[in-house]
Amino acid sequence: MLQEISKSLFASLPRTDQRNKGVAYVKGLLKVTGRKSIRNIANLVGGRATDQSLHHFISESTWDWMPVRQALSRYLVPRLPVEAWVVQNTVIRKAGQHSVGVDRRFVPAEGRVLNAQQAVSVWAASGGRSSPVDWGLHLPRVWIDDGSRRSRASIPDTAEEEPLTDRAANLCVDMMTEWAMPVRPVVLDARAMYVPTIVNRLGRRGIPMMARIDESVPLVVTDPALTGHHGSAKMQAWEVARASNGYRHPVRWHQPGVSGGLWTGQLATVTVKLPSGRPGILRSGTGRPLTLVALSRRGRPQDVPQLWLTDLTRVKPSVLLTLCTLLDRVEDDYLQVSKAVGIEDYVGRSFEGWHRHMTLASAAHAITVLAAAAASAGQGATGAQLGT
């Protein structure tokens, strides 16, 4: 499978030696046990003499990673097949201060400050599996303003500090415009984002979205079924969800991951819109019809329902429910597959090296999940061998 995907993946690389090194690096990511450092990969695929050439290939070479990512996306679209593009915000812990983009940052999921990089990725996803295809690295202000750091990490002059909301929107828009990928719903966790920006940036491009939102997001109810609230002043999302308690219906879904299985719960949908607010471009989308989705799990009354906002106002609740599970699908695949193929193992200072490593680790991830799918479908051991 490695040889098959490599023909598509590395077609943009101009030299044979570059293509060969690309194949060797991905093979190392798949087969090295333990940490997937350049040295360990070199020891596996060519001995210590290969170390320097692989280091140059990743950190200092001139090949462009973006066409490789585009080729990976095109390869995956019919083979997953892709049901949605999922945005993941990823914190990658680092021990020292020299890895590009590393900084001390508060991580809400951990409840503490960590020394880490922060990345945003876009994943091709279906209900059964997912694979990353594009990456953005958040550069803190200290990396933007420090000329010495920028020089050592070869950070391009065009790189700027970019809010998480803008980075997520830009990656998705570029994928379905510049990359010409098929339009699929964008699924993302927008609890740390400015929701009107996501709604407007994607909506203007005709890209549907399904965004998990914080319970405090202000909304205006437009659903005539909610007597007493229709057309009223703005309410927080949790208040709208509480008002819809009488309209919930039972649902069942398969939760991804080792702690998953068949879950049961309740789902309610309410037609809403964003309230008028900031002037200019953000106001243009405030009248767009949206649906608030409240999903609660049976037997967990103490849990606040998951709240989602979507512009997919005419699809069945079962479709919305499937989309709600894709964030967990990606999170599980990141933990079980991406980390296993060394997605977090690049420790170099090079901005370009980080992007090249993430590109090739994404390819290793794709090979792993496609090989597993082929094996489970009974397509034979030959097609499912990772390193051939």
N, C-alpha and C positions, 0 to 999 in steps of 0.2 A: 504493500500500500504506500510506503514511503516513496518508492520510485515512481509510482503512478501519479501521486499528487505533486511530486517535485517537477514533473514536466510542465504542469500548469503554473505552479507556484513561482518558479525561478526563470520563467521565460523572459522576463524583463532584464535580467542580469546579463550584461554584454559579453562577459568572458566565461569560458569553460571552467577555469579554475575557481571563479567565484561561485558558479553553480555547484561545483563539486564540494566546496567548503560549506555551502548552504545545506546540502544533503548531509554532510558529515556532522554538522552542528545539531541538526534536528535529530539525527540518529543518536548522538550522544545524549541529548535531552531525554530521549525515550528509553535508553538502555543503561545509563550511568546510575548506579545505586548511591543513595546519599545526596549530598549537595552537588548541584549541576554547575560547578564552576568551570571556567574555560580550561583550567589546568586538568581537571578531572575528565572533561570531555576529550581533550587532546590525548590524554593517556589511553583512553579507550580506543579512539579511532585512528591514531597515528603515532603514538609515542610522544616523548618529550619534545622532539624536534618540531612537532606540529603546534605546540603551545603558542609560539610567537606569531605564526601565520594566522591562527584562529583569532588571537587577540586583535590583530590588525584588521581582520575581516569584520569583526563586530564593532570595535571601538573607533577605528581610524580610516576605514575604507570609504569609498565614495558612492557605493551602491545605494539606491533610493529604496527605502522600505515601503513607501506608499503603494507602488504598483504591485508589490508582493501581497500586501494586505487586500488590495482590490481583487487580485487573482484568487486569494483564499476565499473571499466572500462569494465570488462567482462560482467557485467549486462547491461551496456548501449549500447554496440556495436550493438546488434540486435534490440534494442528498440528505438533508436533515428530515424533511424539507422545512424551510423557514416559515414559521407562523407569525413571528414578531421579532422586532429588534429591541433588545433589553439593555438599558443603561445601568451599569453598576459603578458605584463609588467605592473604591478599594483603598484601604490603608495598609501599606507595606512597611512593617517594622524594620529598622536598621540599627546596627550597633554603634556605628561611628557617625561623624559629621561630614564625611567627604563624598558620599554617594550623591549624585546629582538630584537636587530638589529636596533633600532631606531637611527636616526642621522639627522643632518641638511643637506639637500641636495637640489640642484637646480632642479626644476621640469619644463622642457620645456613647457609642456601643460599649466601650470599655469603662467609661466613667472616669477617665484619668488622662493625663498628658503623656504622650508617647513620642519617642524619637522615630520619625517615620517619613516615608514618601506618601503622597496622596495622588492616586491615579483615577481617571474616569475611563471606562471602557464601554464599547458597544458589542453586544453578543447577538449572534444568530441563534434563535431559540425555537424549539418546538416543545410539546408537552413532555416528550421522552428524553430529550438531550439538548445541549446547548454548547456553543463554542465561541470564544472571543474573536473579533475580526478587526477592531480598531481601538487605539489607545491614545489618551492624552495625559500628560504629566503636569500636575499643578506645580507652578514655580512660585514659592513665596516671595514677598517683596525683598527679602534679604538676598535672594539669588538674582533678582532682577536688577537691583541697584548696585551690587558689588561687582565692579568691573573685573577684579581679579578672579572672583569665582566664575563669572561668565566666561572668561577667557580659558581658564583651566578645564571647564566642562564643555567648551565649544558650543555654548548656547547661542543660537542664531540671533541676529539683531531684531528679527521680526517677533521673537518670543516675548510675551508680556504677561503680567499677572492678570488672570482671567477668573471672574467669579464662576463657581461651580455651575450655576444655572446657565450661563452663557456657553461654557465649555460643552455641557451636555447637549444643548440645542444645536451648537455648531457641528458637532460630530454627526448628529442624526441628519441634519439638513444636507451636509456635504455627502453623506452616504447615498441619499436618494436623489440627489441632483448631480453633483460632479461625478460620483461613482456610477450613477445610473442603476443602482440596485432597485429591485421591485419595492413598491410602496407597501409596507406592512405597518401595523400598529406599533408605536413606540411605547414600551412599558418601562416605567422608572419610579424610583422612590424620590418624591419631590418634597419630602418633609423638611429638608434643609435648603430648599430652593424657593425662589420667588415664583409662585405658581402662575400669575398672569403672563410672565415672560415666556414660560414653556407653552402655555395655551396659545399665545399669539404667534410665537416664532414658528411652531409646527403647523398651526392652523392656517397661516397665510400661505404655506407651501402645500396645503392639501394632505398633510401627513397626520393620520389619526393618532391619538395618544390615550394612554391609560396610566394615570399618575396616582400613586399613593400619596395622600396629603395629611398634613397635621390637622388635628381636631379643631384648631383655632382659625383655620382659613375662613374668611368671610364669604358668604354666598347669599344670593337672593333666590327665594323659592319661586318658581314659575309653574309648578305642578298644581293643576286645579284640584287634584284629589286631596291635597292637604288643606282642608277648609280652615280658614282663619290665618293661614300663613301665606297663601298665594298672593304675590305682589307686595308683600309686606317689606318692611325695612330689612336690611341685611342681618343675617344670623350667622353665628359660627357653625362650622360644619357639624360638630357634635350635637348642637341643638337641632339642626335639620334632621340628623339621623335619629335622634330621640323622638322627634315628632312623627317619624315614619314607622314607629314600632308596630302600629296596627296593620301595616302593609307588608310585613315580612313573610316570606314563605320558605319552607324547608328546602335545603340543598345538600348534595353530597359531592365530594370531590376527592381526587387522589392527590395527596400531599407528597411532593418530592422529598427525597432524602432518606437517610437511615432511620429517622424518627417519624417518617411519614406513614403511608397507608391510607385507608379509606376514612375520611373525616366527614362528619355531619355538622350542620349548622343552619343558620338562617341568613337570608339575603334580602335586602330591600333596595329599591331604586327610586330616586326622586329627581324630577326635572328641575334644574337650577340654572343660574347664570352668575357670572362674576359681577360684583357691584361696580358702578362707575367709580373711578378713582383718579389715578395719575393722568395728567393731560398727555396729548400726543399719541404716540404709536400704541401704547398700552390700552388706551381707551377704545381703540378700534375693535377689539375683540370682546368687549364686555357684554355685548348683546348676543353672543354666540350661544346657542342652546347646548347645555351640558347635562350630564347625568351624574348625580352623586350615588355611589354604591357603598352600602354598609354591609360588611360581612362579619358575622360572629360565629364562633365555634361552639357547638353544643357541649354542655357540661363545663363551660368556662365562664360563668356569669360575672366573675370578677374582672374579666378582661374587657378593655374598651374595644368595640368593634373596629376592624380595619376599615378605613375610609378611603375611597378611591374617587377620583374625578376623571370623567372621560367625555370625549365628543362623539363617541360611538353610540349615538342616541337611538339608533334603529336596529340594533343587533339584539339577539336573544340573550337573556340573563345567563344562560349556560355558556355562551361565548365569553361574556365578561368574566364569569367565574374562572374559566380556563386561563384567561390572561392574568388574573390575580395571582395564580400559582407560579407564574414564570419567574418572578423575582427569586422565589425560593429554589426554583430549578437551577437558576444561574448560580446562586450562592452555594448550593450543594456541589455543583460541578466544579466550581472554583476550588472548593476545599478538597474534593476527592480526586480531581484530575489536574487542574492547573498547577496546584502546589506540588503535585507529584512529578510533573514534568519541568519543574524549576522556574515557574513564573516569577518567583520572588528572589531568585538566587543571583541576579546580576548585582555586583558590588562596585562596578567601575564608576568613574567620575564623568564619563562622556554622555552628554545628552543624546547624541545620535546613537551611541552604543546601547543606551537603555532602550531606545525605540527599536533598534534592530533585534536585540534580545527578546523583547516582548513580542515582536512579529514572529520570530522563529519558534518561540515557546507556544504561541497561539497555533502555529501549524502542528506542533507536536500534540497539543491538546486535541485538535481536530482529528488527527490520525487515530488517537486513542479512542475517541467516542465513536468514530465511524467503524473502526475495527471491531469494537465491542458490539455495535449494532449488527454488523455483518455476521459475527459469530453467533449472536443470539437468534439471527434469522436462519441459521443453518447453511450459510453460504460456503462453508468449508474453511479448513485451517489455513490454506495457502493465501486466500485473500485477507485473512485476519491477522497475519503476522506483521508486527509493527515495523520491524527494521529491515524489511526486504523490499 
